[in-house]
């Protein structure tokens, strides 16, 4: 039973790998860990897409060959605080 399931999974992976780009990786946050990881993956032949929190870093990462997207966290943090404030108001 296990071997049959394994064969089916391998056959499915072969079908999927032909239809999708299996050389693209997304990284949430090009920080102290994400940026070096992105460079290593790029050198290994992967297309690396990720996020950063400053426009200057985004431009530098694009110049290095990493596809960076500027992601502003202040709005998300503010929305999170407001949500918790209203939750506190409703439950207290």
C-alpha distances in whole Angstrom, upper triangle without the diagonal:
4,6,5,6,9,10,11,12,14,16,17,18,20,21,23,24,26,28,29,31,28,32,33,33,35,37,38,42,43,45,45,41,40,43,42,39,39,42,39,36,39,40,36,36,35,37,38,39,40,43,46,49,52,53,55,51,50,52,52,48,48,51,48,46,44,43,45,45,48,47,50,49,52,51,48,49,52,50,48,51,53,49,50,53,53,50,53,55,54,52,55
4,5,5,6,9,10,11,12,14,15,16,18,20,21,22,25,26,27,28,26,29,30,30,32,34,35,38,40,41,41,38,37,40,39,35,36,38,35,33,36,37,33,33,32,34,35,36,37,40,43,46,49,50,52,48,47,49,49,45,45,48,45,43,40,40,42,43,45,44,47,46,49,49,45,47,50,48,46,49,50,47,48,51,51,48,51,54,52,51,54
4,5,5,6,9,10,10,12,14,15,17,18,20,21,23,25,26,27,25,28,30,30,32,34,36,39,40,42,42,38,37,40,39,35,36,38,35,32,35,36,32,32,31,33,34,36,38,40,44,47,50,51,52,48,47,49,48,45,45,47,44,42,40,40,42,43,46,45,48,47,51,50,47,49,52,50,48,51,53,50,50,54,54,51,53,56,55,54,57
4,5,5,6,9,10,11,12,14,16,17,18,20,22,23,24,27,25,28,30,30,32,34,36,40,41,43,43,40,38,41,40,36,37,39,36,33,36,37,33,33,32,34,35,36,38,41,44,47,50,51,52,49,47,49,49,45,45,48,45,42,40,40,42,43,46,45,48,47,51,50,47,49,51,49,48,51,52,49,50,54,53,51,53,56,54,53,56
4,5,5,6,9,10,11,12,14,15,16,18,20,22,22,24,22,26,27,27,29,31,33,36,38,40,40,37,35,38,37,34,34,36,34,31,34,35,31,31,29,31,32,33,35,37,41,44,47,48,49,46,44,46,46,42,42,45,43,40,38,37,39,40,42,41,44,44,47,46,43,45,48,46,44,47,48,45,46,50,49,47,49,52,51,50,53
4,5,5,6,9,10,10,12,14,15,16,19,20,21,23,20,23,25,25,27,29,31,35,36,38,38,34,33,35,35,31,31,33,31,28,31,31,28,28,27,29,30,31,33,36,39,42,45,46,47,44,42,44,44,40,40,43,40,37,35,35,37,38,41,40,43,43,46,46,43,44,47,45,44,47,48,46,46,50,50,47,50,53,51,50,53
4,5,5,6,9,10,11,13,14,15,17,19,20,22,20,23,25,26,29,31,33,37,37,40,40,36,35,37,36,32,33,35,32,29,31,32,28,28,27,29,31,32,34,37,41,44,46,47,48,45,43,45,45,41,41,43,41,38,36,36,38,39,42,42,45,44,48,48,45,46,49,47,46,49,51,48,49,52,52,50,53,55,54,53,56
4,5,5,6,9,10,11,12,14,16,17,18,21,19,23,24,25,28,30,32,36,37,39,40,36,34,37,36,33,33,35,32,29,31,32,29,28,27,29,30,31,33,36,39,43,45,46,47,44,42,44,44,40,40,43,40,37,35,35,37,38,41,40,43,43,46,46,43,45,47,45,44,47,49,46,47,50,50,48,51,53,52,51,54
4,5,5,6,9,10,10,12,14,16,16,18,16,20,21,22,24,26,28,32,33,35,36,32,31,33,33,29,29,31,29,26,28,29,26,25,24,25,26,28,29,32,36,39,42,42,44,41,39,41,41,37,37,39,37,34,32,32,33,34,37,37,40,39,43,42,39,41,44,42,41,44,46,43,44,47,47,45,48,50,49,48,51
4,5,5,6,9,10,10,13,15,15,17,15,18,20,21,24,26,29,32,33,35,36,32,30,32,32,28,28,30,27,24,26,27,24,23,22,24,26,27,29,32,36,39,42,42,43,40,38,40,40,36,36,38,36,33,31,31,33,34,37,37,40,40,44,44,41,43,46,44,42,46,48,45,46,50,49,47,50,53,52,51,54
4,5,5,6,9,10,11,13,15,17,16,19,21,23,25,28,31,34,35,37,38,35,33,34,34,30,30,32,30,26,28,29,25,24,23,25,27,28,31,34,37,41,43,44,45,42,39,41,41,37,37,39,37,34,32,32,34,35,39,38,42,42,45,45,42,44,47,45,44,48,49,46,47,51,51,49,52,54,53,52,56
4,5,5,6,9,10,11,12,15,14,18,19,21,23,26,28,31,33,35,36,33,31,33,33,29,28,30,29,25,27,28,25,24,22,23,25,26,28,31,35,38,40,41,42,39,37,39,39,35,35,37,35,32,30,30,32,32,36,35,39,39,42,41,39,41,44,42,41,44,45,43,44,48,47,45,48,51,49,49,52
4,5,5,6,9,10,10,12,11,14,16,17,20,23,25,29,29,32,33,30,27,29,29,25,25,27,25,22,23,25,21,20,19,20,22,23,25,28,32,35,38,38,39,36,34,36,36,32,32,34,32,29,27,27,29,30,33,33,36,36,40,40,37,39,42,40,39,43,44,42,43,47,46,45,48,50,49,49,52
4,6,5,6,9,10,12,11,14,17,19,22,25,28,31,31,34,35,32,29,31,30,27,26,28,26,22,24,25,21,20,19,20,23,24,27,30,34,37,39,39,40,38,35,37,37,33,32,34,32,29,28,27,30,31,35,35,38,39,43,42,40,42,45,43,42,46,47,45,46,50,50,48,51,53,52,52,55
4,6,6,7,9,12,12,15,17,20,22,25,28,31,32,35,36,33,30,32,32,29,27,29,28,24,25,26,23,21,20,21,23,24,27,30,34,37,39,39,41,38,35,37,37,34,32,35,33,30,28,27,30,31,34,35,38,39,42,41,39,41,44,42,42,45,46,44,46,49,49,47,50,53,51,51,55
4,5,5,6,9,9,13,14,16,19,22,24,28,29,32,33,30,27,29,29,26,24,26,25,21,22,24,21,19,18,18,20,21,23,27,30,34,36,36,37,35,32,34,34,30,29,32,30,27,25,24,27,27,31,31,34,35,38,38,35,38,40,38,38,42,43,40,42,45,45,44,47,49,48,48,51
4,5,5,7,6,10,12,14,17,21,23,26,27,30,31,28,25,27,27,23,22,24,22,19,19,21,18,16,14,16,18,19,22,26,29,33,34,34,36,33,30,32,32,28,27,29,28,24,23,22,25,26,30,30,34,34,38,38,35,38,41,39,38,42,43,41,43,46,46,45,48,50,49,50,53
4,6,8,9,12,14,17,20,23,26,29,29,32,34,31,28,29,29,26,24,26,24,21,21,23,20,17,16,17,20,21,24,28,31,35,36,36,37,34,32,33,33,30,28,30,29,25,24,23,26,28,31,32,36,37,40,40,38,40,43,41,41,45,46,44,45,49,49,48,51,53,52,52,55
4,7,9,12,13,16,18,22,25,28,28,32,34,31,28,29,29,26,24,26,25,21,22,24,21,18,17,17,19,20,23,26,30,33,35,34,36,33,30,31,32,29,27,30,28,25,24,22,25,26,29,30,33,34,38,37,35,38,40,39,38,42,43,41,43,46,46,45,48,50,49,50,53
4,6,9,10,12,15,18,21,24,25,28,30,27,24,25,26,22,20,22,22,18,18,21,18,16,13,13,15,16,19,22,26,29,31,31,32,29,27,28,29,25,24,26,25,22,20,19,21,22,26,26,30,31,34,34,32,35,37,36,35,39,40,38,40,43,43,42,45,48,47,47,50
4,5,6,10,12,16,19,22,22,25,27,24,21,22,22,19,17,19,19,15,15,17,15,12,10,10,12,13,16,20,23,27,28,28,29,27,24,25,25,22,21,23,22,18,17,16,19,20,24,24,28,29,33,33,31,34,36,35,35,38,40,38,40,43,43,42,45,48,47,48,50
4,6,8,11,15,18,21,21,24,25,22,19,20,21,17,16,17,16,13,13,16,13,11,9,9,11,13,16,20,23,27,28,28,29,26,24,26,26,22,21,23,21,18,17,16,19,20,24,25,28,29,33,33,31,33,36,35,34,38,39,38,39,43,43,42,45,47,47,47,50
4,7,10,13,17,19,18,22,23,20,17,17,18,15,13,14,13,10,10,12,10,7,5,6,9,11,14,18,21,25,26,26,27,24,21,23,22,19,18,20,18,15,13,14,16,19,22,23,27,28,32,32,30,32,35,35,34,38,39,38,39,43,43,42,45,48,47,48,50
4,7,10,13,16,16,19,21,18,15,15,16,13,11,13,13,9,10,13,11,9,6,5,6,7,11,14,18,21,23,23,24,21,18,20,20,16,16,18,16,13,11,11,13,15,19,20,23,24,28,28,27,29,32,31,31,34,36,35,36,39,40,39,42,44,44,44,47
4,7,10,12,13,16,17,15,11,13,14,11,9,12,12,8,9,13,12,11,7,6,5,6,8,12,15,19,21,21,22,19,17,19,19,15,15,18,16,13,11,10,12,14,17,17,21,22,26,26,24,26,29,29,28,31,33,32,33,36,37,36,39,41,41,42,44
4,7,9,10,13,16,13,10,12,14,11,9,12,13,11,11,15,15,14,10,9,6,5,5,9,12,15,18,19,20,17,15,18,18,14,14,18,16,14,10,9,10,11,14,14,17,18,22,22,20,22,25,25,24,27,29,28,29,33,34,33,35,38,38,38,41
4,6,7,10,12,10,6,9,11,9,8,11,12,11,12,15,15,15,12,11,7,6,4,7,10,13,16,17,18,15,13,17,16,13,14,17,15,14,10,10,9,10,13,12,16,16,20,21,19,20,23,23,22,25,28,27,28,31,32,31,33,36,37,37,39
4,7,9,12,10,7,10,13,11,11,14,16,14,15,19,19,19,16,14,11,9,5,6,8,11,14,16,17,14,13,17,17,14,16,19,17,17,13,12,10,10,11,10,13,12,16,17,15,16,20,20,19,22,24,23,24,27,28,28,30,32,33,33,35
4,5,9,8,6,8,11,11,10,13,15,15,16,19,20,20,17,15,12,10,6,5,5,8,11,13,14,11,11,15,14,12,14,17,16,16,12,12,9,9,10,9,11,11,15,16,15,16,19,20,19,21,24,24,24,27,29,29,30,33,34,34,36
4,7,7,4,4,8,9,8,10,13,13,13,16,17,18,16,14,10,9,6,6,5,9,10,12,13,9,9,12,11,9,12,14,12,13,10,10,8,10,10,11,13,14,17,19,18,19,22,23,22,24,27,27,28,30,32,32,34,36,37,38,39
4,5,5,6,8,10,10,12,14,15,16,18,20,21,19,18,14,13,10,9,7,9,11,14,13,10,12,15,13,11,15,16,15,16,13,14,12,13,13,13,14,14,17,19,18,18,22,23,22,24,27,27,27,30,32,32,33,35,37,37,38
4,6,6,7,9,11,12,13,15,16,18,19,21,19,19,16,16,13,13,11,13,14,17,16,12,14,17,15,13,17,18,16,17,15,17,15,16,16,16,18,17,20,23,21,21,24,26,25,26,29,30,29,32,34,34,35,38,39,39,40
4,6,6,6,9,10,11,12,14,16,17,19,17,17,14,14,12,12,12,14,16,19,18,14,16,18,16,14,17,19,16,17,14,16,15,17,17,17,19,18,21,24,22,22,26,27,25,27,30,30,30,32,35,34,35,38,39,39,40
4,6,5,6,9,10,10,12,14,15,16,14,14,10,11,8,9,10,13,15,17,16,13,13,16,14,11,14,16,14,14,11,12,11,13,14,14,17,17,20,22,21,21,25,25,24,26,29,29,29,32,34,34,35,38,39,39,40
4,5,5,6,9,10,10,12,14,16,14,13,10,11,9,10,10,13,14,15,14,10,11,13,11,8,12,13,10,11,9,11,10,13,14,15,18,18,21,24,22,23,26,27,27,29,31,32,32,34,37,36,38,40,41,42,43
4,5,5,6,9,10,11,12,15,14,14,11,13,12,14,13,16,17,19,17,14,15,16,13,11,14,15,11,13,11,14,13,16,18,19,21,22,25,27,26,26,30,31,30,32,35,35,35,37,40,39,40,43,44,44,46
4,5,5,6,9,10,11,13,11,12,9,11,11,13,14,17,19,20,19,16,16,18,16,13,15,16,13,13,11,13,13,16,18,19,22,22,25,27,25,26,30,30,29,31,34,34,34,37,39,38,39,43,43,43,45
4,5,5,6,9,10,11,9,9,6,8,8,11,12,16,17,18,17,14,13,15,13,10,12,13,10,10,7,10,10,13,16,17,20,21,24,26,25,26,29,30,29,31,34,34,34,37,39,38,40,43,43,44,45
4,5,5,6,9,10,10,10,8,11,12,14,14,18,18,19,18,14,14,15,12,10,12,12,8,8,8,11,12,16,18,20,23,24,27,29,28,29,32,33,32,34,37,37,37,40,42,42,43,46,47,47,49
4,5,5,6,9,9,11,10,13,14,16,17,21,22,22,21,18,18,19,16,13,15,16,12,12,11,14,15,19,21,22,26,26,30,31,30,31,34,35,34,36,39,39,39,42,44,43,45,47,48,48,50
4,5,5,7,6,8,7,11,12,15,17,21,22,22,22,18,18,19,17,14,15,16,13,11,10,12,14,17,20,21,25,26,29,30,29,30,34,34,33,36,38,37,38,41,43,42,44,47,47,47,49
4,5,5,5,6,6,10,12,15,17,21,21,21,20,17,16,17,15,12,12,13,10,8,8,10,13,16,19,21,25,26,29,31,29,31,34,34,34,37,39,39,39,42,44,43,45,48,48,49,51
4,5,7,9,10,14,16,19,20,24,24,24,23,19,19,19,17,14,15,15,11,10,11,14,16,20,23,25,28,29,33,34,33,34,37,38,37,40,42,42,43,46,47,47,48,51,52,52,54
4,6,9,10,14,16,20,22,25,26,26,25,22,21,22,20,17,17,18,14,13,13,15,18,21,24,26,29,30,34,35,34,35,38,38,38,40,43,42,43,46,47,47,48,51,52,52,54
4,7,9,13,16,19,21,25,26,26,25,22,21,21,20,16,16,17,14,11,12,14,17,20,23,25,29,30,34,35,33,35,38,38,38,41,43,42,43,46,47,47,49,51,52,52,54
4,6,10,13,16,19,22,24,23,23,20,19,20,19,15,15,16,14,11,10,11,14,17,20,22,26,27,31,31,30,32,35,35,34,37,39,38,39,43,44,43,45,48,48,48,51
4,7,10,14,16,20,21,20,21,18,16,17,16,13,12,14,12,9,8,8,11,14,17,19,23,24,28,29,27,30,32,32,32,35,37,36,38,41,42,41,43,46,46,47,49
4,7,10,13,17,18,18,18,15,13,15,14,10,11,13,11,8,6,6,8,11,14,16,20,21,25,25,24,26,29,29,29,32,34,33,34,37,38,38,40,43,43,44,46
4,7,10,14,15,15,16,14,11,13,14,10,10,13,12,10,6,5,6,8,11,13,16,18,21,22,21,23,26,26,26,29,30,30,31,34,35,35,37,40,40,41,43
4,7,11,12,13,15,12,10,13,13,10,11,14,13,12,8,6,5,6,9,10,13,14,18,19,18,19,22,23,22,25,27,27,28,31,32,32,34,37,37,38,40
4,7,9,11,12,10,8,12,13,10,11,15,14,14,10,8,5,5,6,6,10,11,14,15,14,16,19,19,19,22,24,24,25,28,29,30,31,34,35,35,37
4,6,8,9,7,6,10,11,9,11,14,14,14,11,10,7,6,5,6,8,10,13,15,14,15,18,19,19,22,24,24,25,28,29,30,31,34,35,36,37
4,7,9,8,8,11,12,12,14,16,17,17,15,14,10,8,6,5,6,7,10,12,12,13,15,17,17,19,21,22,23,25,27,28,29,31,33,34,35
4,5,5,6,9,10,11,12,14,16,17,15,14,10,9,6,8,8,10,12,14,15,16,18,20,20,22,24,25,26,28,30,31,32,34,36,37,38
4,5,5,6,9,10,11,12,14,15,14,13,10,9,6,9,10,13,14,16,17,19,20,22,23,25,26,28,29,31,32,34,35,37,38,40,41
4,5,5,6,9,10,11,13,15,14,13,11,11,9,12,13,16,17,19,20,21,23,25,26,27,29,31,32,33,35,36,38,39,41,42,43
4,5,5,6,9,10,10,12,11,11,8,10,9,11,13,15,17,19,20,21,23,25,25,27,29,30,31,33,35,36,37,39,41,41,43
4,5,5,6,9,10,11,9,8,5,6,6,10,12,15,17,19,19,21,23,24,25,27,29,30,31,33,35,35,37,39,40,41,43
4,6,5,6,9,10,10,9,8,9,9,13,15,18,20,22,23,24,26,27,28,30,32,33,34,36,38,39,40,42,44,45,46
4,5,5,6,9,9,10,9,12,12,15,17,19,22,24,24,25,28,29,30,32,34,35,36,38,40,40,42,44,45,46,47
4,5,5,6,5,7,6,9,11,14,16,19,21,23,23,24,27,28,29,31,33,33,35,37,38,39,40,43,44,45,46
4,5,5,5,6,6,9,11,15,17,20,23,24,24,26,28,29,30,32,34,35,36,38,40,40,42,44,45,46,48
4,5,7,9,10,13,14,18,20,23,26,27,28,29,31,33,33,35,37,38,39,41,43,44,45,47,49,50,51
4,6,9,10,14,15,18,21,23,26,28,28,29,32,33,33,35,38,38,39,41,43,44,45,47,49,49,51
4,7,9,13,15,18,21,24,27,28,28,29,32,33,33,36,38,38,39,41,43,43,45,47,48,49,51
4,6,10,12,15,18,20,24,25,24,26,29,29,29,32,34,34,35,38,39,40,41,44,45,45,47
4,7,10,13,16,19,22,23,22,24,27,27,27,30,32,32,34,36,37,37,40,42,42,43,45
4,7,9,13,15,18,19,19,21,23,24,24,27,29,29,30,33,34,34,36,39,39,40,42
4,6,10,12,15,16,16,18,20,21,21,24,26,26,28,30,31,32,34,36,36,38,40
4,7,10,12,13,14,16,18,18,19,22,23,24,26,28,29,30,32,33,35,36,38
4,6,9,10,10,12,14,15,16,18,20,20,22,24,25,26,28,30,31,32,34
4,6,7,8,10,11,12,14,15,17,18,20,21,23,24,26,27,29,30,32
4,6,5,6,9,10,10,12,14,15,17,18,20,21,22,24,26,27,28
4,5,5,6,9,10,11,12,14,15,16,18,20,21,22,24,26,27
4,5,5,6,9,10,11,12,14,15,17,18,20,21,23,24,26
4,5,5,6,9,10,10,12,14,15,16,18,20,21,22,24
4,5,5,6,9,10,11,12,14,15,16,18,20,21,22
4,5,5,6,9,10,11,12,14,15,16,18,20,21
4,5,5,6,9,10,11,12,14,15,17,18,20
4,5,5,6,9,10,11,12,14,15,17,18
4,5,5,6,9,10,10,12,14,15,16
4,5,5,6,9,10,10,12,14,15
4,5,5,6,9,10,11,12,14
4,5,5,6,9,10,10,12
4,5,5,6,9,10,11
4,5,5,6,9,10
4,5,5,6,8
4,6,5,6
4,6,6
4,6
4
